[in-house]
Amino acid sequence: MAITSENLLTISGWPVSFTKYGSGKELLFAFHGYGQSAQVFKSFKEIIGNKYTIVSFDLLFHGELAGKTIPSAYLTRNNLKEQIQYFLDAHSCKTFSVIGYSLGGKLAMNCLEIFPENIHKLVLMAPDGIKVNPFYKFVTRTSLGKSIYQFTINSPGIVFFINRLSHALGFINQKVFRFVNDSLESKDKRQKVFDAWLVYSRMLPDIDKIASLINQHKINVKLFFGQYDSIIHPKKGKKLINKLENKSVVEVLDTGHNLFTEREKIAQYLLQG
């Protein structure tokens, strides 16, 4: 199949949706965050489109994949490997760079685990998956956790009560309080959170392995965090950063969780070298 600027295809039973930006010789795979779509990386085109061909993927249950049937409850590393290899073959490329934001950072790190010898640059924007929330593991890895969350999809009162109480007692700030309310305000949104959590629950990055591969292959890595990010605080990156030989791989930007407001600085790193 010809790779055009926008496409929806199936690879080993899994629906794959992507949008392509730029016309550069280097290949850049991009993974967006929760609640976004592949379109969010369009803003990088004018800055790096002459150097890179950006292949921006829709995450499952997002963008053009919202409502699409999937063949299994869980995406695996082997599934991701097949998808990335398809695009490498289609572009006749052996090497590539990858960028991931928030939830997409988890997939970007998996790309490094799968293709350590093929990655030129890895860019992580407030990445999810470096430090795993115990509640996430409970909900996605245990029968009890799944049952409790399924119950709250139809009866969310207890979730909103706990959120209000946590806010009142100072355990969470106003931004997190609002984020939880906005993410879970409707049944459809609560179902989407569960579906997205579950389908990527087998893709937790092995941070020790990733650090070892970065050090071994001298992979160019940059982690960007927002100084005022209440969702993924910069300190969550320490688990990875402390294991790297090069400790100067992190940059804290003057923003919150939405790092796309600082796309110019992030793009400049991709233009280096």
C-alpha angles and dihedrals in degrees: 000000000000115000107232130176093273126024146161116201142154124242117186090338096310120115112236122193124183144162122212124216131182132011105241125139094241120078121229121185114203130198120190130209134260114298094017134093139220088273092075091080092056087093089067093059098083092049104043104010093106092056100035141041100216116210104193116191130208110230116233112281089019135097112342090356094063106121094008117139115245125204096228141017090243135049111215134206089251090056090051091046091055091049095049092044089053091059094043089054092044091054094038089236130143098183132047144164125232135205127190133182123205106311088012089060088070090059092044090055090049088055088057092050091051100039107025093149094049102050119100099178135007118199119187119191112196087323124209117219104045091098112023121217110235090220090058091054091047093052097043103033105040132063090224092052093049091048093050093049092046087054092052091052088070097027108034098161095105091052093053091045092053090046092052092045093048090051093047092050092048097246091124130026129234094267094054091043091054093043092055093047093048093046095050103031096112135036091244091054092048090051091048092053091052094045093048093045092049100045092054097037092102091054099074107146119242097231095191090052093045092051091048092050092048091051094043097048096033090233117187105244133177127180119197123194134175116243091218097038110138094180102052108013119203091245089069088072093063093086089066101029093054090058095053124095089219107057095179094080098103130083123185112210129207095252144074128253095310099084092171087085085070096045092129092063093044092047092050090062090054090052093055118099 
